[in-house]
Every structure is written in C-alpha cells, then in structure tokens.
C-alpha cells in the first residue's frame, strides 16, 4: 500500500504555519512542520509573493498528495478580514497551481476532531494547528 502525504496549512501574512503527515493504511506519521514568516514591512504584493514562493518551496520539498487549508476566522469587520483573506488566497492557490487537490476545513472542526477542544484566537499555535489540520483529512 502506497503512503499518502498531506500538508495542512494555517494561513497568515505574519506567520503561515504548515505541517506534513503521511498515512499508510491505519498508520499516521509526522513528517515535518514549520512556519513561514514573510517580512512585516514592504508592499502587500511583495509580502504575498514571499508567502507564495515559500509555500511553493515547501510543496516542492515534501510533494504532498493533498492540501488541507484552514479557514480564516475574523471576529471583526470586513476590513479586518481583507488581509488575512489575501494570505489565505495564496495558501489555496499555491498547491492548486501545482496540481495538488485542496480541501478547506473550519479551524474549530479541525481542533475538535483531533481532541484538543475548540481553540479560538490563535490559541492552538501555528505548527500544532497544521499538524492537526492534516489529521482531520
């Protein structure tokens, strides 16, 4: 039976977490996790380009079969959701542009399914959230 590799992505413009797991039959194993931290200054387009390039390198290195992207939750107005939404767009399009199927998951669903209970306002941590996201797939 062939191993199946999944990358979980917790999108963000300041910190974008990712984690890779591998499944083979009933066995689930951790492969790697990390955080991309684009510069906090500079033009938005340049910061998004850094995120795109970084995610592309991660995808090239670990060659996942599927990507799981966490939905962004913003508890403020539409204006506050705009920038995280743009980072999320990069997290969705980068694997899709490489031909990797992308699934989307609500953050609270991912954490509940992994047995951590509902986490809010980033309480789960970027790297941990991504490993959890892969586990929900």
C-alpha positions in Angstrom: 0.0 0.0 0.0 1.4 3.4 -1.0 1.9 6.1 1.6 -0.4 9.2 1.1 1.1 12.6 2.1 -1.0 15.5 3.3 0.1 19.1 4.0 -2.0 21.2 6.4 -1.7 25.0 6.0 -2.8 27.6 8.6 -2.7 30.7 6.5 -1.5 34.1 7.8 0.5 37.0 6.5 2.7 37.4 9.6 3.0 33.7 10.3 1.9 30.9 8.0 2.1 27.6 9.6 2.3 24.3 7.8 2.6 20.6 8.8 3.1 17.4 6.7 1.8 14.0 7.7 1.9 10.7 6.0 -0.7 7.9 6.1 -0.3 4.3 5.1 -3.1 2.1 5.9 -4.1 2.8 9.5 -0.7 4.3 10.4 -0.3 8.1 10.6 3.1 9.6 11.0 4.5 13.1 11.4 6.9 14.2 8.6 7.7 17.9 9.2 6.2 21.2 10.3 7.3 24.8 10.1 6.3 28.5 9.9 6.8 30.9 7.1 7.3 34.5 8.3 7.2 37.0 5.4 8.6 40.4 6.2 6.2 42.7 8.0 7.2 45.8 6.1 7.1 46.5 2.4 4.3 46.4 -0.2 1.5 43.9 0.3 2.1 42.3 -3.1 5.7 41.7 -2.3 4.8 40.1 1.1 2.2 37.8 -0.6 4.9 36.9 -3.2 7.3 35.8 -0.5 4.5 33.7 1.0 3.7 32.2 -2.4 7.4 31.4 -3.0 7.9 29.9 0.5 4.8 27.6 0.2 6.0 26.6 -3.2 9.3 25.5 -1.8 7.6 23.5 1.0 5.4 21.8 -1.6 8.4 21.0 -3.8 10.3 19.6 -0.9 7.6 17.4 0.6 5.4 16.6 -2.6 2.1 16.2 -0.8 -0.8 14.3 -2.4 -3.4 16.7 -0.9 -3.5 20.0 0.9 -5.8 21.0 3.8 -6.2 24.7 4.3 -7.7 26.1 7.5 -10.4 28.6 7.1 -9.7 32.0 8.5 -11.9 33.3 11.3 -12.0 37.0 11.9 -14.1 38.4 14.7 -14.1 41.9 13.4 -15.5 43.8 10.4 -14.9 43.1 6.7 -11.9 45.4 6.5 -10.1 43.3 9.2 -10.7 40.2 7.1 -9.2 41.5 3.9 -5.5 41.0 4.6 -5.8 37.5 6.2 -8.2 36.6 3.3 -5.5 37.5 0.8 -2.9 35.4 2.6 -5.5 32.6 2.6 -5.9 33.0 -1.1 -2.2 32.4 -1.6 -2.4 29.3 0.6 -5.3 28.0 -1.6 -3.8 28.8 -5.0 -0.2 27.7 -4.4 -0.9 24.0 -4.0 -3.7 24.2 -6.6 -1.2 25.7 -9.1 1.0 22.7 -8.6 -1.9 20.3 -9.3 -2.3 19.4 -5.6 -6.0 18.9 -4.6 -7.0 21.4 -1.9 -9.7 20.9 0.8 -10.8 23.5 3.3 -11.6 23.0 6.9 -13.0 25.2 9.7 -10.4 25.8 12.4 -12.7 24.7 15.3 -13.7 21.5 13.4 -10.0 20.5 13.0 -9.1 21.1 16.6 -12.2 19.3 17.9 -11.6 16.3 15.7 -8.1 16.0 17.0 -9.3 16.0 20.6 -8.0 19.4 21.5 -11.4 21.1 22.1 -12.3 24.3 20.5 -9.4 26.8 20.3 -10.0 30.4 19.4 -8.0 33.5 18.6 -4.9 31.5 17.5 -4.6 29.6 20.8 -3.5 26.4 19.1 -0.2 27.7 17.7 0.7 27.7 14.0 2.7 24.5 13.8 0.4 22.5 16.0 -2.7 23.7 14.2 -1.2 22.5 10.9 -0.4 19.0 12.1 -4.0 18.9 13.5 -5.3 20.0 10.1 -3.7 17.1 8.4 -5.2 14.8 10.9 -8.7 15.8 10.1 -8.3 14.7 6.4 
